Amino acid sequence: MQTVTEIAEQIVAREGGFVNDPDDPGGATKYGVTIGTLRRLGLDLTGDGQVGVADVKALSRAQATDLFVRHYFEAPGIGRLPACLQASVFDMYVNAGSNAVRILQRLLKEMGFGVAVDGAIGPQTAGAAHQAAAVDAGALRDAYGIARRNYYFRLADRRAASRKYARTRGGAKGGWITRAEEFISAQYHLSRQAFQRRTAAWG
């Protein structure tokens, strides 16, 4: 079984280096760490008395890994979830914050569990997730991954500027979709044809 640090290192690798995409609401980002996150945590890496783009550029892989473990795994309590969910929820928390937990909570409600959709991993959410995992851990992992993928599709449906993250210029699956499908069994990956049908309305 992977350690939390190993999962975090994979997230850092998946996120890639420095980007400052005007279409990304997060702004300047490196290894998945946004300028907003650095400002919220008060991480003045350059020591110039302010947190800006230069600090994002100065961020190291090791610093990003440690930040993810402490603030995106330990702080929200992802370790309270069953092992089958931890890597995917952790990855999604880095990408979407507490919406990662809300996706799980909505899924658990659909499965008949009485959980609040509040974005926090409390006893109800953790308990329900463990009950579902005890029945079929693989199915729960796949169901969460599919719910992630659907979340990305809905974002792109609503915001045209976000579609480039879900679909490449050539019409293939974009980073959001391939990222979600890394945590879904191959049998549930969308075929190219199915993906094109799902995104046809985007033009």
Residue pairs with C-beta under 8 A, 6 or more apart in sequence:
1 83
2 87
4 69
4 73
4 79
4 86
4 90
5 65
5 69
7 73
7 86
7 87
7 90
7 91
8 65
8 66
8 68
8 69
8 73
8 90
9 61
9 65
11 32
11 68
11 90
11 91
11 94
12 31
12 32
12 61
12 64
12 65
12 68
14 32
14 91
14 179
15 29
15 31
15 32
15 64
15 94
16 31
17 30
17 31
18 28
18 29
18 30
18 56
18 57
19 28
19 29
19 30
20 27
20 28
20 29
20 53
21 29
23 161
23 162
23 164
26 34
26 35
26 36
27 34
27 35
27 36
28 34
28 35
28 53
28 56
28 57
29 35
29 56
30 56
30 57
30 59
30 64
31 59
31 61
31 64
32 64
32 68
32 94
32 95
33 56
33 59
33 64
33 67
33 68
34 56
35 51
35 52
35 53
35 55
35 56
37 67
37 71
38 45
38 51
38 55
38 56
38 59
39 51
41 67
41 71
42 51
43 51
43 55
43 67
44 50
44 51
44 55
45 55
45 58
45 59
45 63
46 54
46 55
46 58
48 54
68 90
68 94
72 78
72 90
72 93
72 94
73 79
73 86
73 90
73 93
76 93
76 98
76 101
76 120
76 121
77 121
77 126
78 86
78 89
78 90
78 93
78 121
79 86
80 121
80 126
81 89
81 104
81 121
81 125
81 126
81 129
81 130
82 129
82 130
82 132
82 133
82 137
82 140
83 133
83 137
84 133
84 137
84 138
84 140
84 141
85 104
85 129
85 133
85 140
85 141
85 144
87 183
88 141
88 144
88 145
88 148
88 183
89 100
89 101
89 104
89 144
91 179
91 182
91 183
92 99
92 100
92 103
92 148
93 100
93 101
95 179
96 103
96 151
97 119
98 119
98 120
99 119
99 151
100 148
101 119
101 120
101 121
101 125
102 117
102 118
102 119
103 144
103 147
103 148
103 151
104 125
104 129
104 144
104 147
105 115
105 116
105 117
105 118
105 119
105 125
106 117
106 147
107 143
107 144
107 147
108 115
108 125
108 128
108 129
108 132
109 115
109 117
111 128
111 132
113 124
113 128
113 131
113 132
114 124
114 128
115 124
115 125
115 128
116 122
116 124
116 125
129 140
132 140
133 140
138 185
141 183
141 184
142 184
142 185
142 188
144 183
145 180
145 181
145 183
145 184
145 188
146 180
146 184
146 188
148 180
148 183
149 177
149 180
149 181
149 184
149 190
152 165
152 166
152 176
152 177
152 180
153 166
153 177
153 198
153 199
155 162
155 166
155 176
156 162
156 163
156 165
156 166
156 167
156 176
156 199
156 202
157 201
157 202
160 202
163 174
163 199
163 202
164 174
165 174
165 175
165 176
166 173
166 174
166 175
166 176
166 177
166 199
167 173
167 174
167 177
167 195
167 199
167 202
168 174
171 196
171 199
172 192
172 195
173 181
173 190
173 195
177 190
177 195
181 188
181 189
181 190
190 198
